């Protein structure tokens, strides 16, 4: 019998797709260990509090989590984690915290585990977030996001480490309503023995998952204990996992994929989990694959970009040191899964034992806790070549063999998880779409959360949708994603809210943006939107460009973009708006916010470098950015040869990364002024590690923000300027 079938036999489903098994009451039995030996499958329907408590008794000395840090490996058994969670919970209980919110501000590391489970043990609603980096300036994006989350969630507690708590004193006054700042690594109150036993109800909120989005209006998804249990059961069945699997990776714990998939799923299974910092991965992607190889992980995954980054950065010498034959399930989700990525990664790491069939495209989102659809373990991903023009008309029509001119390849995200209902619905009429007809993806099931915290209207609109003419009256969550079903397989094709409709045809902005990106070497990130021009929807592309973009060639480049769009999409380009690097509005995870971009364009608030409006029109006046200032001498000339050499290397590396000339980089200016984002900064730290042959903190360029101060610190151990 297959794993999938075995699990179904253990958890029979009724006609509505719900498990018939009721939650066991083992904690009141005289010998819970003996009860688990008799019915070990009953673990799978417990809440997380009961589950960890039982594992701390039945598997006390078994490894629960291993976390690799810059200072070595931290290992936690179930008994140790249970004790740490009870110690935090006792402090929360002493403050009558049940039902209150606690903002968890942890850097990547094992301390988060005690803080999160401590909240669950006390009936406190956890609010995971990433702590802002010092110095704390109100205008910084990460500070504004934390303040916005705190304003929305109104936490009574902030829980973090003692070191971070000390650093956050500067913003403590900006978090009104917070009564207690607790450090999970400091014993400051009653110990673990003071904890009063607590078991949550299925409907009780476990945590608020704040989704990616505007820093001004973040949305907190209300995830209950019942949602978690249901979704972990779905993941187990969909992924075909058992307690013999080994899970791990680098995903952030304050996002749903990292928390539900890499933290809670191993706990649910009773399987060991091996973790590392997201920054460690970004510094050197090889470390993720090395983690899998050394600990023989069977299950690990990430968004599509992470696999591409591995292909681009892992060297042949590094490949010779890893064995990926243990990797049975490489899940790929959270952003569109690209066929090119699957093929290039499979080819690049075939010599390391990686099998293409290990790839597991999946689809999910925080509003459904995490997992919604997935494929069959060990089966290759489903790839479908359809006609682009027909897809834009709302139909998935396969292309004839050998026909590639009008082809778009889409990757299947698997079938609906057992226990939920997945539907593709025509958004306007709200009737079910036919097989192969594109519509909005709707989901209903025990994994679908209770809505958004303090947002009743939006919750009703998004979580209370009804299918017209349906036999039952179940409500659905409207995902806002477009897709179609084929033999039960879900293919996601875009976002309903971003869809461009011109002359009755649907156009996906991702496709247009990919076309535009290939036109000019100085093009960076682009955003395609439609706007009303004299009663007609017209296409506008807002394009970030490198500093060296040749403004005197605007007309030729605009014409080339127009030609590419016409040839690929049969659309006319109304305007090409050129803006500086990192000026497009983005979510906290780096995705472009197209609706926000459209609004900025309509309000004329994009501050363009130049605007191209077609060869028959006079270009609009350009708000041309001043040329880069001449290179200035450092306040303290570099005297040490090693420092001078490293400074020159950094100037050259940054100039290549930013596509500017080396003389345009002033070593005394903060790198942030050149638009160097956090991901690029972490990559530079990784390259410095290899160059210098020693561990370099991922945050080194934030602590030493100029090339001069960074080079001085790395060669002499101190900074020449204040940070």
N, C-alpha and C positions, 0 to 999 in steps of 0.2 A: 504494500500500500504506500502511496506517495505521502510525503510530509503533509501536503495540503489536505489529502483525504483523511489522514490520521487525525489531524486537528479537527476536521469537521465531525468525525465520529465522536470525539471527546466533547464537542460543543454542538449538539444538534440545534438546528435552526427551525423556527416556526415559519408560518407562511409569510410573515412580514419581514423575514430575514433577521430576526432578533434571536439571540441565544436564549435557550430555555433554562440554562443553568442559573441558579440563584447564588448570591454571594454566600460563601461558607462562613460559619462562625467558629473558627478554630482557636481564637485567642482565649476563649473561655473553657477550652477542654483541659483536662488535667495534664495531658502530655501532648502539646502541639507538635513536637518533633515526630512522635509516633503517628499522629494523624496525617502528617505530610508524607510519611513513608507509605501509608495506605493509599492516599489519594493525592499524589504530587501534582496532578493537573489542576487542582483547585487553586494553586498559586495564581493562575492566569486570570482569575476574576476578583482578585483582592484590590483594594485601594493601595496607594503607594505607602501609606503609613503602616498598615497591617503587613504589607509585603516586606518592607525593610525590617520590621520588628521580627517577623518570622525567620527571615534569612539570617539575622543576627543571632538567632538561637540555633537554627538548623545548620547554618553554614558559617559559623562565627569566624573562623580563621581563613576562610576562602577569600582570595583577592577579589575585591569589587572594582576598584579603579586604580589605575596607575597613570600618573601625570608627569610627563617629562618637562622639566623647567631648565632655565639657564644654569641652575645650580645643582642639577641632578634629578633623579627620579623620586617622586613621592608616591608611596603605595598605601592604600587604605583597604583594610578588610571590612567585611560587613559589620562586625562587632565594633570596630573603631569608628566607622561612619555613624552607626546608630548612637554611640556614646556622644559624639560631637553634636549630632542633631538634637539629642535630648538636652544637652547643655544650653544650646541656643534657645530651644523651645521653653525651657524652664525660665529663662530671663523674660521671654515674651509673655509667658503665662503670669509671671509675677507683676507685669505691667497691665494685666487684663487686656491682652492684645487680640483675643479671638475676634475674627471678623474684620479687623483693621488691615490696612495695607502696609507692606514693608518694601521700601525701595532697596534693591540689592545692587550695590555698586562695586563689583569685583573686577579686577583685571583678570586676564586669562590665568587660570591656575586651579589647584584643587580646593582652595578655600570656599569657592562658590558652592560646592556640594553640601558642606555643613550648613551654610546659610540657607540654601533652598530647602533642604529636607527639614531643617529646624523650623522654618515657617510652616511647612505641612504638619509637623508634629504638634504645633501649637494652634492650628486652625487659623493662622494668619495668611492673608492673601499676598503671595510673593509678586513682586514687580521687577523682573530682571532687566538690567540696563548696564551699559558700559560707562565706567567713570570718566569724566572729562579729564583731560591732561592739563597740568599746571604749565604756565600761569593761567589763571581763570579770568578770561576777558568776556564780558557780557555779549560781545558781538560774535564770538566764536561759535561755529555751528554745533559742536558737541556740547558746549555749555547750554546753548539755547534749547537743544533737544531735551537735556536732562531737566531743565527748568519747566519746559512744556509738559513733560511726562509727570513731573511732580505736581504741577498745577492741576492736571486732569485727574490723577489718581488720589491726590490728597493723602499721602502716606503719613502714618504716625511714627514709623520707624525708618531709619536708614541702617542697613547692615552691610558691613564691609570688613576689611582687614584693619588692624590698628595703624599700619603705615599709611594706608589710603585715607583713613579717617582724619589723621593728623594733617595731611595735605589738603583735605577738603574743608578745612575750617574757614577758608576764605569765602566759600559760597554757602556756608551753613545758614547765614541770615537770609539768604534768598530763597530758602525752602520753608515757607510758612506752614505751620501745622505739625512739623516734625518735632516730636517730644523726646525721642530717644535715638542716640547714635550708638549702635552696638558694634563691637569688633568680635568676629567669630573666632579669632585666634588669640583672644585674651580672656582669661578667667576673671570676670568682674561681677558676677552675681551668683545665684544658687547653682550648684553643680548638676550634673546629669541625673543624679539620684533624686533631685527635687521635682523632676518632671511628672506631671499627672497624666496618666494614660488617656489617650485621645484617639478616637476613630471617626474619621469624617464620613458624612453621608455622600451618596453618589452625586446629589445636586449641589453640594457645597463647592464654592469656588476654590480652586487650587492656586491659580496665578492669573495675572493679566499679561498677555503677550502683546506688546506694542509693535504694531506693524510698521514696515518701512513707509515713509511718507513725509509730509511737510513737518518741519520742526515746530511750526506754529500750532498745528492741529493734529497731533498724533492720536491714533485710535487704539484703545486697549481692548483686545479680544478677551472675553470672559471664558476661561477654560476651567471646567469643573473636574472633579475627581472621576466622575463617570465618563466624561469625554476622554480622559487620559487612558483609563482602563480599556475602553472600547477601541480606541485607536491603536494602542499597543498590541491588542489582540489582532487587529487587522494587519498591522505590520508583520507580526509573527507569521500569520497565515500567508500573506502576500509574498513575503520574502522567503518563506520556507525555512525559518530559523528554529533552532533548538538551543538548549543550554550548552551544547557542545561547541557552538559557534564562538568566535573571538571577534569582538567589535572594537572599532576605534577610529580616530581621525583627528582633524584639526578645527572643525567647524565651531563658530562662536556659540557659546552657551546661551546668549541672550536673544538668539534667533530660533525659530521653531524647529528647523531641521537639526541644529546642533543639540538643543535641549531634549526634544522628543526622540530623535533618532540615535544620537550618540551618548546621551546621558541616561534617559529613562528606559529605553529599550533593553540595554544590558541588565539593568536592575530587574526589569520585568521577567527576563529569561533566566536570571541567575548565572549569566555568562560574564567572564572577565572583560574589562574595558580598558583600552590603552589610548590615552589622550595626549595631545600636544597643543601648543599655542598657535592660533591663527597667524600671529606675527612670525613665528618660527617657520611656518610654511611659506609665507610671502617672502621672507628673506632668502629661503633656499628650498624651492619646491621638492627637491630630492628627498628632504627629510620626511615628507609624508610617505613616499614610497619605501624609504628605509624603515620607517616605523612598521609598515605592513610586513615587510620582509623579515625583520628581526623578531617580531612577536607573532608571526604567522597568522595575521589577521585574516579572517574569512570574509568579513563584511566591513566595507568602508565606502564613503562616497562624498560627493561635493557637487556644486554647480558646474556647468559645462566649462566655464572659463578656467577652472582649476586644472582640468585635463589638458587643455590647450597650453597652459603655462608650463606644465611638465614637459610636453613635447618640445617646447621652445627652449627650455633652460637646462634640462637634465643632460649631462654630458655622456659620451660613450664610456668614459672611464667610470663614471658613477653607475651606469647601467650594469657594468661588469660586476658590481658589488651587491646587487640585489636579486632576489628570487621572488617573483610575484605569482608563482604557481599555486600558492595557497589562497589567493584572492578569488573567492567564488562568486561574490556579488559586489559589483562596483556601481552603486546607484548614482544616477545623474538626474538632478532636478533643480527646482527653484528658478530656472531660467530656460529659454528654449534650448532643446537638445538638438545639436547640429550633426548631420550625417558626416560632415567633414571631420568633426572632432572624434567621433567613434572610429573612423577609419584611420586617421593619422595616429591616434594614441595606440590603437591595436597594432599597427605596423611598427611604431617606434619601440614598443616594449614587448614585442613577440619574443625577442631573444632573451628576455627576462622571465619567460614562462607565462606572460599574461595572455589570457584567452579572450577573444572578441565576444564569446558567448557570456562572459562574466558581466558585460555591460547590462545595466538594468535601468532603462529610462523610467522615470516615475513622475507623478503629478500630485501636487498637494498645496496646501496653504494653511495659514494660521487659523482661519475661521473654521476649518474642519479639523482642528488640533494639529494635523500635519498631513498624514497619508490619505490619498483618495483613490489613486489608481496605480497599478504596477503590473509588470509582465509575469512570465513564468521563469522561475529560476533555471539557469543553465540553457535557456532558449535564447537564440540571438535576437537582438532588437528588431522590431517590425519596421521595415522601411517601405515607403510608398511614394512613387513618382506620379504626380498629378499635373494636370494642365493648369498653369498659372492663371490664364484668362478665365477659365471655368471656375476656379476657386474664387476669383474676385467677384464672380456672379453668384456665389453661394453654393456651388456644387463641387464635389470632389470627383473628378473624372480622370481615370488613369491615362497616361500618355501611351501612345503606341511604341512598340519596341524600336529603339534606334532614334526616336524623336526626342530631341533635347532643347530645341529653340524655345519652346513654351513650357519648359519643365520646371517644377518646383518639387523638391524632395522633402517629405515630411516624415518625422519619426513618431511611431506610436508610443504612447505613454502607458500602455497596459489596459487592463480591464478593471471594472469597479471592484473595490474591496468588498469582501463578504460581510453582510450585515448592514450595508447602506444602499441607497437608491441613487443612481446616476442618470441624468437625463440631459439631452440636448434639445433646447426649446427655442422656437422662433421668438425673439424678444418682443416684437410688436404685438403679435396675436396671442402669445403665450400658449401656443399649441406645440405638441411634440414634433420635432423635425423628423423627416424621413431618413432612412439609411443613406449616408453620404451627403446629406444636406447640412450646410453650415448653420449653426445657431449658437446660442449662449449656453454654457455648461452650468447646469444646476445640480445641487447635491443635497440629499436628505439622509439623516441617519444619526445614531447615538454619538458619533464622533463630531457632529456639527455643534459648534459651541453656542452659548446663550446670547451672543450678540456683542455689541460694543458698550463698554463701560460709560454710563451717563449719556448715552446717545439713543434715546428711545425711538425717535423718528427714523434715523438711519438704520437702526436695528430692525424696525418693522418693515422698512422698504427692502432691505437686503436679505433678511432671514425669514420673511413671512410670505414668500412668493408661492402662488398656487398655479398648477398646470390647468389650463382651460380644458374642460371636458373629461378630466381624469376621474376614474371610478372612485378613488379614495380622496380624502381631503388633507393629506399630509402636506406640510409646508416645506419649502426648499430654500436653500441659500443660493442667491444669484451671484455667481463668481465674477461676472464681468469679463470672462474669457470666452473667446470664440473657438469652436471646434466642431468636429463631426465624428460619428461612430461608424465603424466598419467592422462587421462580425464581432461586435462587442468591444473592439479596440478603440480607445479614445485618441484622436489626433487633435492637438491644440494648435490653432493657426494664428492666433493673435488676440488682441484685446478689443472688446466691444466698444469701450469708451474711447479708444484711440483710432478706431476704424475711419478711414478716409473714403467717403462716398462722393464720386464725381460722375455726373451724367449717368446715374443709375448703377454704376459699377463699383464694387468694393475693392479698395486697395489697402494693403497692409503696410504701415509705415516702416516696419523693420526691413522689408524688401527694398523700398525706395532708398532708405538710409544706406543700406549695403551697396546699392548701385552708386550713390553719390560718393561714398567713402573711397571708391576705387578711381575716381576721376583725377585727383590731384594729390601729389605727395605731401603737400602741406595741410591737407584736410585732417582734422582730428575727429571729434565726436559730432554727429549730426542729429537733427530732429526734424522729421517731416510732419507737417500739419496742414489742414485745409482751413481756409478762411473765406468769408463771404465778400465777394468783390462785385458790386453793382448787381446783387441778386443772384450771383452764380458762385458756386464753390470752386475755389482755385487752390492750386498747390503752392505751398511756401516751404522752403527748406532753410532752417537756421543752422549754420555751420560754424563750429569752432575751428580756428585755424592757428597754425604755428606762427611764431613771431616773424619768421622770415617770409611769410606769404607775400608774393609780389603784387602789390596793389595796382601797379601800373599795367598788369595783365588781367585785370578784373573782367574786361569784356570777353577776352578769349576764353577764360576759365568758365565764366557764366554760360557762354555759348556751349562749351563742352559738357557742362552739367545738364543743360537743357536737352542736348542731343542724346545723352546717355539715358535720361529718363524717358524721352520719347521712344527710343528704340526698345527699351526693356519693359516699359509699362504703358505705352501709348497715352501718355499724359503730357500736357504742356506745363512748363514751369512758370509760375507767375512771378516769383521773387526768390532770390538767393541772398540771405542775410548773413554776413560774415561778422563773427564776434570773437573776442579773445578766448583763450584757453580757460576752461573751468568756469565759464559764465552761464552755461545751460543750467536750469534748475534741475536738481537731482534729489533722489530719495537718500536715506541714510545708508543704503547699501550700494549707492552709486548709479542707480538706474535713472535715465532721463525721464522727467515728468513732462509729458507732451502737452497735457491740458494747461499746465502752468506756463509752458513756453508759448502756447497759442495766445494766452491772455496777455503775456508780456508784449508780444508782437502787436496785438490789437491796441494796447495802451501806449505803444511806442516807447516802451521802457527797456528794450533790449540793449541799448547803447552800442549800435553796430560800428564796426570799423569801416564797413562799406556795405552798400546794398545794390545788388544787380537786379534790374527789372526788365531785362530783355533787350535785344538789339534794336528794336524799333522805338525804344523809349529812352529818355535821358536818365541816367542813374541818379538816384536821390543823393543829396549832399551827404558826404561821409563824415562821421565823427571819428576822424583818423586819430589813432593813438600816437603820442609822441614817441620818437625813436628812443632806444635804450640809451641811458646816460653813459658817458665815457667811463672807462674803467678807472677806478680810484685806487690810489695806493693804500695799503692797510695802515692803520694807526701805528702798529708796531711791526716793522719789517721782519720778515721771516729770516732767521739767521742759521737755523739748524738745517743741514742738507736733507735729512729725512723728512722734516716738516715741509720744506719747500717742494720736495718731490711729491709728497702725498697731496699737497694743495694743488699742484699742477695736474695730478691724476684726477682729482675730484672735479676740477674745472672742466677738463676734457670729457669726463663721464657725464656730467650734468649737461654740458652743451650738446652732446649727442642725444641725450634723452629728451631734451627740449627742442631739438632741431634748430639750434642757434649757433652762431660762431663763438669760439672760446673767448674772444675779446669782449663779447657782450656780457659775460659773467663776471660780476664784481665779487671777489672772495669775501668782502666785508659786509655784503648785503645778505639779509635772511633769504634762504632758499625759497621760502613761501612766497616771496615777492615775484619769483619767476614762474609761479604756478605749479611748482613741484608738489604733487599731492602725497598723501600719507602712504599709499601703496608704493609709489616710486621711492619714497624715503626708506621704506623697509627693504626694498630690493637693493638699494645702495648699501645698506647695512650688511646685507648678505654678501655682496661683492667685496666689501671691506674685510669681512671675515676670511674669505678665501685669499685675498691679497696679503693680509697681515698674519694669517695663520693662527688666529686666536678668536675667542668668542667676543662678539660685539653686540651690545644690547640693541634690540630692534628700535628702541626709542632714542637712539643716540643723536640723531639729527634734530630731534625735538628739544633735547636738553642742550645741544650745541648747534644753534640754528644757522650759523654761517659757515662757509668753507674754512675761513681763517680759524675760527674757534674750534671747529671739528678736527682740523688737521693738527692744531696745537694740542688738543686733548689726547688724541690718539698717539702722538709721538712723545709728548712730555708729561701727560697725565693731569693737565690743568687747563683751564680756559683763559683766554686773553681778554675776554669780555663777559659782561654779566649776561645771564640768560634768564 
